[in-house]
Amino acid sequence: GGGEGSRISSLAELNRAVGVPPLSTEAPLESAAERDEWARYEYLAAVRSSFDAAGQADAALPFAKRALELRVIEERAPKAYAGLHVVAFKDSLNLGRLADAHEVLTDLHGCASSAHRRVDKEAEAVYLERRADCFNTLVSVLHARGGVAQLAK
């Protein structure tokens, strides 16, 4: 109905009114629901950034994790989605949350598999590259902390 369209445009309008910067998609948004979800992503990303800028990774991380739940980013902006994983991964690691960091790595692996099934070679390559970056970072952090034995915990 028409009411839904006005609610969605007002969410995007609200973002603009409060100074949430617009983020560009890598593929066009195809429905009102996608546009709504994209506006939510823009909001979550802006809040996460402001906490991050204030040096509050513990406050920023939940917003990154909520944004990762939005499928529209995976489907319409795989590079941004992969980048968001890296952000959540680094925040988790900096906060000493190895289980969360590992969960992000596992999710990146799932994204790569999903892109492979969609025959989206470009997205698959981005996800595999970010997964490798995160994995290498995890290994060096664990090594610096006294070995990979901590992964078993």
HELIX and SHEET records of a PDB file:
HELIX    1   1 GLY A    2  ALA A   17  1                                  16    
HELIX    2   2 ALA A   32  ALA A   53  1                                  22    
HELIX    3   3 ALA A   57  LEU A   68  1                                  12    
HELIX    4   4 ARG A   71  ARG A   76  1                                   6    
HELIX    5   5 PRO A   78  ASN A   94  1                                  17    
HELIX    6   6 LEU A   98  ARG A  117  1                                  20    
HELIX    7   7 LYS A  121  ALA A  144  1                                  24    
HELIX    8   8 VAL A  148  ALA A  152  5                                   5    
END                                                                             
